[in-house]
Amino acid sequence: MNGETLFDKFPEAVFRSLWEQMLLGTLPSELVSEVLAPLLSDYERVRLVLPSEVRCDFESILRVYPEIAAAHGIEPLPALPEVLGSLWTRIRRRKSGGPEVSPGVAADLAAQSQTPLPVAEDPLSAEGLIRPEGGRPVLIRIAYEPERQRLCFEAPSSSGRISLHLGGRFVLTLRPGVPGCLSVDRFLEAARDPETGGVELELFEEEAERM
Amino acid sequence: MLDWGADAGRFVNDLIEVWTQTRFKPLARTARKHREALTVMVGEVFRRKGGNDRKKADEARSEVLKYVLERMKLELEFEHFVLFKEAETIRVVLEDAFGMAQGAEEDRVLIPRRQEAVRMIVRCLFAGPLKSADTKDVVVFLRFFSPAGDKTSVDQDRTQRIKSMVWLAYLLMDLVRVDRERACASGTGYLRSALTNLLDRAIEGKIINEETAVPSYNYEGGKWDDTLYGWLQGEDRRPLAEKLRRQFNLDNRLDHANRMLLAGHRECLYRQVLFLFC
């Protein structure tokens, strides 16, 4: 490795070490607070000038360290899978005509009851950033269409094809600018992992189609 | 203030969701299977009397990770990081982690003394009131952490400055490690002259005597051999040593002001290394 590369790589590795520790939650809260002080001291202004994917990364860190967010009066938006979990519960209640809670999801629902959906006027839709494995975060919009009994997903700013997995299984491919929809029954059946009771949403970038 | 009683479930869920989107996904999978037990455990930590929010949250994160790792039979150490002992010299780390061909998994290296280094940098890059910090500096600093984003669009001059601060922090920590008594007794004036002297000696090949293998013939009886300064000596490393000297701007040049360190940055790093290690 030549001098120029080393000059770059070593500092990057130092910061990456810290980043990994913050994601894991092994860095002490006090140090994370000091490291993020330039962001936290003026959060609303700084977050607006951060690129969306970097902002998404720091919102993740504030989810790992909620006490830091709380100390600065910051409320990170709930993660998209959590919002989806809330949607699942509400759609299921609506469908069955009343509350229905299976034992495996009791703790989950307790958490969700604290979590307002981000789009208040349209409570059965949501949007949020989620990172495909190894890729950049993607904005996903979710809309429940009760008259057609389906749930539609859209990645409005994505340029490639994305596989969407629910409950650990592939359910549909999202193409740029084209919504992909699931029947409500399929969503209710697929989204919750039967083993863990949690709603799992994962994205995977698909390789570009060969000409 | 968090509502600890109600937030245990959210605390665990958020850890799981964040890990799901990273290469710690295996942790998320295991945590999901034990979500209820983890929520109960975190709730117990939160309800304990005494201790502040930060300490309780640190303890809760540590307990969650410990619980999950135990069920994964400690795979994390072997699969996710190249681990170095905290006592390892940075010279050894650089040789092991970066001595090989480019493309080594340097992003999985846990570098020793990283916490002290970042403390020094954050205190010296943002030395004034944070509210009046230059937003460009803040953005570049934050982008350094985040693996996301197109790095080519980042302000290259300010990036170079932060990288220079990392190198200077490690060179100073090595200097104080080897010469602690003299550094702590003499203060920043000594650090200033010793840094310049050692960098110049590294560039001129005068740390390790290449004519003989006897360490006592080396500079100050060989005491700098195992430091970054000794590592910087030699034909291969000279371009890096020269670049570092330029970047540290020891001659206080005024051109490329955003790219290089200013006297204020250097003096602040001298003070911080003494504050942290003396």
Contacts between the chains, C-beta under 8 A, distances in Angstrom:
chain1	res1	chain2	res2	distance
A	1	B	98	5.5
A	1	B	99	7.6
A	1	B	100	7.8
A	1	B	101	7.5
A	1	B	102	5.3
A	2	B	239	7.2
A	3	B	236	7.8
A	3	B	237	6.6
A	3	B	238	7.7
A	3	B	239	3.8
A	3	B	240	3.2
A	3	B	241	7.9
A	3	B	243	6.1
A	4	B	239	7.2
A	4	B	240	7.7
A	4	B	243	7.3
A	5	B	102	6.3
A	6	B	94	7.7
A	6	B	98	6.0
A	6	B	240	5.6
A	7	B	163	6.4
A	7	B	167	7.3
A	7	B	240	5.9
A	7	B	243	5.8
A	7	B	244	7.4
A	8	B	163	6.5
A	9	B	98	6.1
A	9	B	106	5.6
A	10	B	94	6.7
A	10	B	98	6.6
A	10	B	111	7.9
A	10	B	166	7.0
A	10	B	167	7.1
A	10	B	170	7.9
A	11	B	144	7.7
A	11	B	162	6.9
A	11	B	163	4.2
A	11	B	166	3.7
A	11	B	167	6.9
A	12	B	106	7.6
A	12	B	107	7.7
A	12	B	144	7.5
A	12	B	163	7.9
A	13	B	97	7.0
A	13	B	98	7.9
A	13	B	106	4.8
A	13	B	107	6.6
A	13	B	109	5.2
A	13	B	111	5.8
A	14	B	111	4.9
A	14	B	114	5.2
A	14	B	117	5.9
A	14	B	118	7.4
A	14	B	166	5.5
A	15	B	118	7.5
A	15	B	144	4.6
A	15	B	145	5.3
A	15	B	166	7.8
A	16	B	106	7.9
A	16	B	107	4.8
A	16	B	109	8.0
A	16	B	145	7.9
A	16	B	147	7.0
A	17	B	109	6.6
A	17	B	110	4.9
A	17	B	111	4.9
A	17	B	114	4.8
A	18	B	114	5.5
A	18	B	115	7.5
A	18	B	118	5.7
A	18	B	145	6.6
A	19	B	145	4.7
A	19	B	146	7.1
A	19	B	147	6.8
A	20	B	80	7.9
A	20	B	81	7.5
A	20	B	108	7.9
A	20	B	110	7.5
A	21	B	110	7.7
A	22	B	145	7.6
A	23	B	18	6.4
A	23	B	19	7.3
A	23	B	22	5.5
A	23	B	24	6.5
A	24	B	19	8.0
A	24	B	24	6.5
A	24	B	27	7.9
A	24	B	65	6.6
A	25	B	15	6.5
A	25	B	61	3.6
A	25	B	62	7.8
A	25	B	64	7.5
A	25	B	65	6.5
A	26	B	61	7.2
A	26	B	62	7.3
A	26	B	65	6.7
A	27	B	115	7.3
A	28	B	54	7.9
A	28	B	58	5.7
A	29	B	54	4.1
A	29	B	55	7.8
A	29	B	57	5.7
A	29	B	58	5.1
A	30	B	54	6.0
A	31	B	115	5.8
A	31	B	118	7.8
A	31	B	119	7.1
A	33	B	54	7.7
A	34	B	119	6.4
A	34	B	122	6.2
A	35	B	118	5.7
A	35	B	119	7.8
A	35	B	122	5.7
A	37	B	122	6.7
A	37	B	126	7.3
A	37	B	130	5.8
A	38	B	122	7.2
A	38	B	126	5.3
A	38	B	130	5.8
A	38	B	133	5.6
A	38	B	137	7.7
A	38	B	138	4.4
A	38	B	141	6.2
A	38	B	142	7.3
A	39	B	138	6.7
A	39	B	142	5.9
A	41	B	130	3.9
A	41	B	131	5.9
A	41	B	133	7.8
A	42	B	130	7.1
A	42	B	131	6.0
A	45	B	135	7.3
A	46	B	135	6.6
A	46	B	138	5.6
A	46	B	139	7.3
A	46	B	142	7.7
A	49	B	135	5.9
A	49	B	139	5.9
A	50	B	139	6.2
A	50	B	142	6.5
A	50	B	143	7.9
A	51	B	143	7.6
A	51	B	148	7.5
A	51	B	149	5.1
A	53	B	146	7.3
A	53	B	148	3.6
A	53	B	149	5.2
A	54	B	142	6.2
A	54	B	143	5.6
A	54	B	146	4.4
A	54	B	148	5.6
A	54	B	149	5.3
A	56	B	148	7.0
A	57	B	145	7.5
A	57	B	146	4.1
A	57	B	147	7.3
A	57	B	148	5.3
A	58	B	142	6.7
A	58	B	146	7.0
A	60	B	18	4.7
A	60	B	21	7.1
A	63	B	14	4.0
A	63	B	15	7.7
A	63	B	17	7.0
A	63	B	18	5.4
A	64	B	14	6.9
A	64	B	15	6.2
A	64	B	18	5.5
A	64	B	61	7.3
A	65	B	57	6.9
A	66	B	2	6.2
A	66	B	7	6.9
A	66	B	10	7.5
A	66	B	11	6.3
A	66	B	14	6.8
A	66	B	57	7.1
A	67	B	2	6.0
A	67	B	53	4.5
A	67	B	54	5.7
A	67	B	56	7.8
A	67	B	57	4.2
A	68	B	54	8.0
A	70	B	1	6.1
A	70	B	2	4.8
A	70	B	53	7.4
A	71	B	53	7.3
A	79	B	13	7.8
A	79	B	14	6.5
A	79	B	17	4.0
A	79	B	18	7.4
A	81	B	17	5.4
A	81	B	20	7.2
A	82	B	13	5.9
A	82	B	14	7.7
A	82	B	17	6.3
A	106	B	36	7.8
A	107	B	9	5.0
A	107	B	35	6.3
A	107	B	36	5.0
A	107	B	39	4.7
A	108	B	9	6.8
A	108	B	13	7.0
A	108	B	35	7.2
A	110	B	6	7.5
A	110	B	9	5.0
A	111	B	7	8.0
A	111	B	9	3.3
A	111	B	10	4.4
A	111	B	12	7.9
A	111	B	13	5.2
A	114	B	3	8.0
A	114	B	6	5.7
A	114	B	7	7.1
A	114	B	10	5.9
A	115	B	10	7.1
A	130	B	21	6.5
A	131	B	21	4.1
A	131	B	22	7.6
A	131	B	148	7.8
A	133	B	21	7.9
A	133	B	25	7.3
A	134	B	23	7.8
A	136	B	148	5.6
A	136	B	149	7.5
A	137	B	148	6.5
A	193	B	32	6.9
A	195	B	33	6.5
A	196	B	32	4.1
A	196	B	33	5.3
A	196	B	35	6.3
A	197	B	35	7.3
A	198	B	13	7.9
A	198	B	16	7.3
A	198	B	32	5.1
A	198	B	35	6.2
A	200	B	20	7.4
A	200	B	32	7.4
A	202	B	20	6.7
